[in-house]
C-alpha cells in the first residue's frame, strides 16, 4: 500500500523559510524517474486546491512561487522536498504532496499546515 506522509510545516514569519518533505512508502521513486510526477499542491481556506510545483524529468512552478520555492527529489530516500523561501502571508495554506504515475495510479498525502504571519 502506497502512503505519502508530509512533514515540515509550521508557523513562520513573513520572509522566513520552511522545507517540506514528502516521504513515500510502498513505492520506489526509481521505478519511474520520468514517467511519474511528484507534485506539491496547496489549499487555503475558502479557496480551491492549486498546483504549487511538480517534478518529473523537469520541474514546473506556479507563477506565484517562481524564484522563491524549489522542488527536488531524493530517489534514494523516496522523498520529495519543497524548499520555500521568502514566504508571504498569502502562502498560508495546507500543503499536499501527490504522486501520479503514467499507468494511472494517483496518491495524495494528508497535508501539512503552513502559516505565514505578517
GUVEXNU-40449 format. One line per 8 residues: number of its first residue (from 1); their letters; for each residue x, y negated, z of C-alpha. Coordinates in pm, whole numbers. Last residue first. Layout:
N
NUM) A) X/Y/Z; ...
***
This chain:
118
118) XXXXXXXX) 282/-3922/869; 246/-3563/983; 300/-3272/748; 112/-2952/832; 195/-2622/665; -22/-2325/755; 75/-1978/636; -137/-1755/415
110) XXXXXXXX) -274/-1402/428; -72/-1278/133; -217/-1203/-205; -185/-910/-446; -276/-864/-812; -203/-547/-1007; -294/-559/-1375; -5/-386/-1552
102) XXXXXXXX) 159/-722/-1621; 204/-771/-1250; 75/-1042/-1020; 223/-1110/-679; 80/-1397/-481; 201/-1612/-198; -30/-1835/-1; 24/-2178/154
94) XXXXXXXX) -241/-2328/379; -233/-2701/327; -56/-3025/413; 145/-3133/109; -56/-3457/106; 122/-3559/427; 449/-3561/232; 747/-3329/246
86) XXXXXXXX) 1081/-3449/118; 1198/-3090/85; 1012/-2761/47; 1210/-2445/-15; 970/-2175/-128; 1104/-1825/-95; 1034/-1485/-246; 1132/-1166/-69
78) XXXXXXXX) 1191/-808/-170; 1518/-828/26; 1743/-702/-255; 1524/-880/-508; 1585/-1217/-347; 1354/-1469/-505; 1352/-1844/-553; 1106/-2133/-562
70) XXXXXXXX) 1230/-2487/-516; 1022/-2781/-400; 1105/-3153/-414; 1205/-3224/-774; 871/-3109/-906; 612/-3088/-627; 319/-3290/-766; 391/-3184/-1123
62) XXXXXXXX) 320/-2822/-1032; 624/-2607/-1082; 739/-2324/-1312; 1039/-2100/-1281; 1197/-1855/-1520; 1203/-1481/-1582; 925/-1457/-1330; 883/-1739/-1083
54) XXXXXXXX) 586/-1946/-980; 521/-2280/-819; 246/-2480/-650; -67/-2330/-803; -386/-2471/-658; -657/-2343/-426; -958/-2569/-441; -1005/-2852/-197
46) XXXXXXXX) -1217/-2910/111; -928/-2842/347; -603/-2798/151; -528/-2481/-40; -183/-2383/-155; -39/-2144/-408; 304/-1985/-428; 370/-1743/-708
38) XXXXXXXX) 555/-1427/-791; 505/-1321/-1150; 585/-972/-1262; 714/-864/-1602; 1049/-1045/-1580; 1228/-872/-1292; 967/-598/-1267; 1067/-290/-1076
30) XXXXXXXX) 1346/-492/-908; 1084/-650/-690; 1013/-325/-506; 665/-283/-366; 524/-119/-54; 633/-419/147; 671/-771/18; 815/-1057/219
22) XXXXXXXX) 702/-1410/146; 920/-1680/296; 852/-2049/340; 1130/-2298/392; 1046/-2628/554; 1179/-2979/511; 1116/-3326/650; 1024/-3650/479
14) XXXXXXXX) 693/-3673/662; 720/-3498/994; 691/-3123/1027; 436/-2883/1171; 462/-2516/1080; 500/-2262/806; 794/-2025/785; 617/-1697/725
6) XXXXXX) 421/-1520/454; 349/-1148/451; 268/-968/128; 145/-611/154; 139/-336/-104; 0/0/0
***
